[in-house]
């Protein structure tokens, strides 16, 4: 009888050693993030209970949920495909500082100075060029080439700088160039009449089809064209000057996380160089925040990133968007 009761207890309640787990809120597309989390589970034996974003809410929905849960956190880690909402969470007091040893080789540009967040991989702002329409010696090399009269304005283009990475890029240029110079640059773009479209993927498609000679887009959009064998080349602008903007993914611990030890292990796993390389190979990102030469097939010789504080970019963004709307609604 005693044996029977013990057996029932084991079946109902297990052996008394509940499986360790960590809760991650993840805005990185599941097709890219889930294999990383499964590999972590296999290596550590720690289950990852992931909450992914949905198309309707995207990153903003997860950030809003974390703020709503601030007094009783359910998540341990926020793994974000960009940085703006991560900085929003830091400003709201949602994040916890940490200093993972594996992140010591991440440059200061791509981690919070106080340790509230760390960068994982990056998408760069690049020119996508139709090589059937332009000789290599005539390729654009800097953003100012948008104003070069040798390129017909209706055959070059970019996404309207009011949303997404185009807006982030505008704020970065205001931080680097100053308000007067950056404002003049965008006013001249508008007055010159270059093609302004609804998104980076539209720029890519117009270049691939030959409707544009070249356009400004993100490396993940450019990669889609390259992998399909389109007649295109990718050029990172301003490599001999201010560098090109790189938008990193980010990882951060949640203050008051209920599974702190497990979260610390997952944080260290996500920030390993090997994990970042896995994300590059999968196509989620195209550049290492560590800047290692040869670490990216798209930039085997390396890439000069714009040395800009992402905090400054985020802080400037609201005011820059007011100016962008003024310029582009004329």
C-alpha positions in Angstrom: 0.0 0.0 0.0 2.8 2.4 0.9 4.5 1.6 -2.4 1.3 2.2 -4.3 0.9 5.7 -2.7 4.5 6.6 -3.4 4.1 5.6 -7.0 1.0 7.7 -7.5 2.8 10.7 -5.9 5.7 10.3 -8.4 3.3 10.1 -11.3 1.3 13.1 -10.2 4.0 15.4 -8.9 7.3 14.1 -10.4 10.4 13.2 -8.5 10.6 16.4 -6.5 13.0 18.1 -8.9 11.1 20.5 -11.1 12.7 21.3 -14.4 14.5 24.6 -14.4 13.2 27.2 -16.9 13.6 30.8 -18.0 10.9 33.1 -19.6 12.1 35.1 -22.6 10.0 37.8 -24.4 11.4 37.7 -27.9 10.8 40.1 -30.8 13.3 38.5 -33.1 11.4 36.5 -35.7 10.7 33.0 -34.4 12.2 31.4 -37.5 15.6 32.9 -36.4 15.3 32.9 -32.6 13.8 29.5 -31.9 16.8 27.5 -33.1 19.1 29.5 -30.8 16.8 28.9 -27.8 16.5 25.2 -28.6 20.3 24.9 -28.8 20.5 26.6 -25.4 18.0 24.1 -23.9 20.0 21.2 -25.3 23.3 22.5 -23.9 22.1 23.6 -20.5 19.0 21.5 -19.7 17.2 24.7 -18.9 13.8 25.0 -20.6 13.1 28.3 -22.4 9.5 29.4 -22.2 9.4 32.0 -25.1 6.7 34.6 -25.7 7.1 35.8 -29.3 5.7 39.0 -30.7 2.8 38.9 -33.1 2.6 40.7 -36.4 -0.1 43.1 -35.1 1.9 44.3 -32.1 5.5 43.7 -33.0 8.2 44.9 -30.5 6.0 47.7 -29.1 3.5 45.1 -27.8 6.1 43.2 -25.8 7.6 46.4 -24.4 4.1 47.6 -23.3 3.5 44.2 -21.7 6.8 44.3 -19.8 5.9 47.8 -18.5 2.4 46.6 -17.4 4.0 43.7 -15.5 6.6 45.8 -13.8 5.3 45.2 -10.3 5.1 41.4 -10.8 7.5 40.5 -13.6 6.8 37.3 -15.6 9.7 37.6 -18.0 13.3 37.1 -17.2 14.9 38.4 -20.5 13.9 40.6 -23.3 15.5 39.7 -26.7 14.8 42.5 -29.1 15.4 42.7 -32.8 16.2 46.4 -32.6 17.1 48.9 -29.8 14.5 51.7 -29.5 12.0 49.8 -27.4 14.9 48.4 -25.2 16.0 52.0 -24.4 12.3 52.8 -23.7 12.3 50.0 -21.1 15.6 51.2 -19.5 14.1 54.7 -19.2 11.0 53.1 -17.5 13.1 51.3 -14.9 12.2 47.8 -16.3 15.7 46.5 -16.9 18.4 45.1 -14.6 22.1 45.8 -15.0 24.5 43.0 -15.6 28.1 42.5 -16.8 28.5 39.2 -18.7 32.1 38.3 -19.3 31.3 37.1 -22.9 30.2 40.7 -23.7 33.6 42.3 -22.8 34.6 42.4 -26.5 31.5 44.2 -27.6 32.4 47.9 -28.4 30.9 50.7 -26.3 28.8 51.8 -29.3 26.8 48.6 -29.1 26.2 48.3 -25.3 24.7 50.4 -22.6 27.4 52.2 -20.5 25.7 51.1 -17.3 25.1 47.5 -18.5 21.4 47.6 -19.0 21.5 46.1 -22.5 23.9 44.6 -25.0 23.9 44.4 -28.8 23.6 41.2 -30.8 24.2 41.3 -34.5 23.4 44.2 -36.7 21.7 45.3 -39.9 23.5 48.1 -41.8 22.1 50.8 -44.0 23.5 50.2 -47.5 23.2 51.1 -51.1 21.7 48.4 -53.3 22.9 48.9 -56.9 21.6 47.3 -60.1 24.9 46.3 -61.7 23.3 46.0 -65.1 22.7 49.8 -65.0 25.8 51.1 -63.5 29.5 50.4 -63.9 31.5 49.7 -60.8 33.6 52.8 -61.2 30.3 54.8 -61.1 28.9 53.2 -57.9 27.8 55.6 -55.2 30.1 55.6 -52.2 28.6 58.2 -49.8 25.2 59.5 -48.9 26.0 62.8 -50.5 25.9 61.0 -53.9 22.2 61.3 -53.7 22.8 64.9 -54.6 25.2 64.2 -57.4 23.7 65.5 -60.7 25.2 62.5 -62.7 22.5 60.3 -61.2 19.0 61.1 -62.5 16.8 61.9 -59.4 13.9 59.7 -60.6 16.2 56.7 -60.9 17.6 56.7 -57.3 15.6 56.4 -54.1 15.1 55.6 -50.5 12.2 54.9 -48.1 10.5 58.0 -46.7 12.4 58.8 -43.5 9.4 58.9 -41.2 9.3 55.2 -40.1 11.5 52.3 -39.2 15.2 52.3 -39.9 14.9 55.2 -42.4 13.7 57.4 -39.5 16.4 56.0 -37.2 19.0 56.8 -39.9 17.7 60.4 -40.1 18.1 60.8 -36.3 21.7 59.3 -36.5 22.6 61.8 -39.2 21.3 64.7 -37.1 23.4 63.4 -34.2 26.6 63.2 -36.4 26.2 66.1 -38.7 24.3 68.5 -36.5 20.8 69.9 -37.0 21.6 72.5 -39.6 23.7 70.3 -41.9 21.4 67.2 -41.6 18.3 69.3 -42.1 19.8 70.9 -45.2 20.8 67.5 -46.6 17.2 66.2 -46.3 15.7 69.4 -47.7 18.0 69.1 -50.8 17.0 65.4 -51.2 13.3 66.5 -51.2 13.9 69.4 -53.6 16.0 67.3 -56.0 13.1 64.9 -56.4 14.6 61.5 -55.7 12.1 58.6 -55.4 10.7 58.4 -51.9 8.8 55.1 -51.4 6.9 53.3 -48.6 9.6 51.0 -47.3 13.0 49.4 -47.6 11.7 46.3 -49.4 10.1 48.6 -52.0 13.5 50.2 -52.6 15.0 46.7 -53.1 12.3 45.6 -55.5 12.6 48.7 -57.6 16.4 48.3 -57.9 16.0 44.6 -58.8 13.5 45.4 -61.5 15.7 48.2 -62.9 13.3 51.0 -62.2 16.0 52.4 -59.9 19.7 52.5 -60.6 20.4 52.3 -56.9 18.6 52.9 -53.6 19.2 53.0 -49.8 17.9 50.0 -47.9 18.8 47.6 -45.0 21.2 44.7 -45.3 18.4 42.1 -44.6 16.4 43.4 -47.5 19.5 43.5 -49.7 20.3 39.9 -48.7 17.0 38.7 -50.0 17.8 40.1 -53.5 21.4 38.7 -53.4 20.2 35.2 -52.4 17.7 35.1 -55.3 20.5 35.8 -57.7 19.3 39.3 -58.7 21.9 41.5 -60.6 22.7 43.6 -57.6 25.7 44.8 -55.6 25.8 46.0 -52.0 27.9 49.0 -51.0 28.2 50.4 -47.5 28.3 54.2 -47.7 30.8 56.6 -46.2 33.5 54.0 -45.4 36.2 56.6 -45.7 34.3 59.2 -43.6 31.6 58.9 -40.9 30.7 55.2 -41.5 27.3 53.7 -42.0 24.6 53.3 -39.5 24.3 49.8 -37.9 21.1 48.9 -36.1 21.8 46.2 -33.6 19.5 43.7 -31.9 19.6 43.8 -28.1 19.3 41.6 -25.1 18.5 42.7 -21.5 17.6 41.3 -18.1 14.3 42.2 -16.5 14.5 43.8 -13.0 13.0 41.5 -10.5 13.2 38.5 -12.9 11.7 35.4 -11.1 14.4 33.1 -12.5 17.5 35.1 -12.2 20.1 32.3 -12.3 18.6 30.8 -15.4 18.2 34.2 -17.0 21.9 34.9 -16.4 22.8 31.7 -18.2 20.6 32.5 -21.2 22.0 36.1 -21.3 25.5 34.8 -21.5 24.5 32.3 -24.2 22.9 34.9 -26.3 25.8 37.3 -26.1 28.4 34.7 -27.1 30.2 35.4 -30.4 29.2 32.0 -31.6 25.6 32.8 -31.1 25.9 36.0 -33.1 27.6 34.1 -35.9 24.7 31.6 -36.0 22.3 34.6 -36.4 24.5 35.9 -39.3 24.5 32.5 -41.0 20.8 32.3 -40.7 20.3 35.6 -42.4 18.7 37.5 -39.4 21.6 39.9 -39.3 24.5 40.6 -41.6 27.2 42.1 -39.4 28.8 41.4 -36.1 28.7 44.1 -33.5 32.2 43.0 -32.6 33.3 44.2 -36.0 35.4 41.2 -36.8 36.9 41.2 -40.3 35.6 38.3 -42.2 32.8 37.6 -39.8 30.1 38.5 -42.3 29.8 37.1 -45.9 28.3 40.4 -47.0 31.3 42.4 -45.6 34.3 40.1 -45.6 36.7 43.0 -45.4 34.9 44.5 -42.5 32.6 47.5 -42.1 33.1 50.9 -40.6 30.1 51.6 -38.4 29.0 55.1 -37.6 30.4 55.8 -34.1 27.2 57.1 -32.6 25.6 56.8 -29.3 22.3 54.9 -29.7 21.0 56.8 -26.7 21.6 60.0 -28.6 19.8 58.7 -31.6 16.8 57.6 -29.5 16.7 61.0 -27.7 16.8 63.0 -30.9 14.3 60.9 -32.8 11.0 62.7 -31.7 12.3 66.1 -32.6 13.9 64.9 -35.9 10.6 63.3 -36.9 8.9 66.7 -36.5 11.4 68.2 -38.8 11.1 65.3 -41.3 7.4 65.8 -41.5 7.8 69.5 -42.1 10.3 68.8 -44.9 8.5 66.0 -46.7 5.0 67.4 -46.4 5.9 70.5 -48.4 
